[in-house]
Amino acid sequence: MLVFYDFTPAPSPRRARIFLAEKAIETETVQVNLRTREQLGEAYRAINPQCTVPALKLEDGTILTENAGIFAFAEAFRPDPPLLGRTPTEKGLVATWNARIEQEGFAAVAEALRNSSPAMKDRALTGPIDYPQIPELAERGKRRLEAFLDMLDARLAGRDHVAVDTFSLADITGLVVVDFGKMVKIEPRDDHTNLRRWHATVSARPSVGRQAR
Ligand SMILES: N[C@@H](CCC(=O)N[C@@H](CS)C(=O)NCC(=O)O)C(=O)O
């Protein structure tokens, strides 16, 4: 049995949960409580020295400690439905849009939240080393997130999915980032009509519906 190291309220493991659910890949789940800093304790460090979730332990004991590794494994392990693109061009587009959403969206929310939340004092970055918060980065992160939502709304004009014509990893990452933005009180505006339409559709998928957010 695969073992999935999770923390249900956190956005990064949510991406993996949705991906695995789309593929109907079953796992045992171990919760790692980030609120009590269990990720920094000795037991979890032995699983993932980078002290982050998600992680996925495979049947042969191999441990994948990055979402990117989990997605690559799951797509090869169970190719259907394809979530990383069907053709060379589609694979290129899905990887491109996923990277943009990570860099322009996910990183912006993380920057805003981790540099402002009192609960994350000295935890401005993930990992075993403590880093102090920089309030200016929180403000910059919020501005970047607003620009990201504008960009994604424009991309979704006349489209049902972010990267290609079918649901893909880029939609999963986009959905998780839009929901993560609520943590810094930034949500799609009323005039982000494309983004709102897409968000409602992807949120209704069974793989997403049963995930906590
Ligand atoms: N590169 C990682 C990032 C994972 C990540 O940032 N996880 C966060 C939860 S969303 C975490 O484990 N945080 C631990 C901490 O804040 O110390 C991936 O996407 O796999």
The ligand as an SDF file (V2000), in Angstrom:
LIG
                    3D

 20 19  0  0  0  0  0  0  0  0999 V2000
    7.7550   21.8770   -2.9260 N   0  0  0  0  0  0  0  0  0  0  0  0
    6.7810   21.3570   -2.0960 C   0  0  0  0  0  0  0  0  0  0  0  0
    6.1600   22.4280   -1.2370 C   0  0  0  0  0  0  0  0  0  0  0  0
    5.4110   21.7840   -0.1550 C   0  0  0  0  0  0  0  0  0  0  0  0
    5.0240   22.7900    0.9100 C   0  0  0  0  0  0  0  0  0  0  0  0
    5.3710   23.9740    0.8670 O   0  0  0  0  0  0  0  0  0  0  0  0
    4.2730   22.2800    1.8800 N   0  0  0  0  0  0  0  0  0  0  0  0
    3.8740   23.0740    3.0050 C   0  0  0  0  0  0  0  0  0  0  0  0
    2.3800   22.9220    3.2680 C   0  0  0  0  0  0  0  0  0  0  0  0
    1.4550   23.7260    1.9780 S   0  0  0  0  0  0  0  0  0  0  0  0
    4.6010   22.5740    4.2470 C   0  0  0  0  0  0  0  0  0  0  0  0
    4.8900   21.4010    4.3490 O   0  0  0  0  0  0  0  0  0  0  0  0
    4.8860   23.4610    5.2000 N   0  0  0  0  0  0  0  0  0  0  0  0
    5.6250   23.1040    6.3560 C   0  0  0  0  0  0  0  0  0  0  0  0
    5.9990   24.3170    7.1550 C   0  0  0  0  0  0  0  0  0  0  0  0
    5.3410   25.3510    6.9970 O   0  0  0  0  0  0  0  0  0  0  0  0
    6.9360   24.2270    7.9460 O   0  0  0  0  0  0  0  0  0  0  0  0
    5.7480   20.6070   -2.9450 C   0  0  0  0  0  0  0  0  0  0  0  0
    4.8860   21.2290   -3.5890 O   0  0  0  0  0  0  0  0  0  0  0  0
    5.8060   19.4000   -2.9190 O   0  0  0  0  0  0  0  0  0  0  0  0
  1  2  1  0
  2  3  1  0
  2 18  1  0
  3  4  1  0
  4  5  1  0
  5  6  2  0
  5  7  1  0
  7  8  1  0
  8  9  1  0
  8 11  1  0
  9 10  1  0
 11 12  2  0
 11 13  1  0
 13 14  1  0
 14 15  1  0
 15 16  2  0
 15 17  1  0
 18 19  2  0
 18 20  1  0
M  END
$$$$
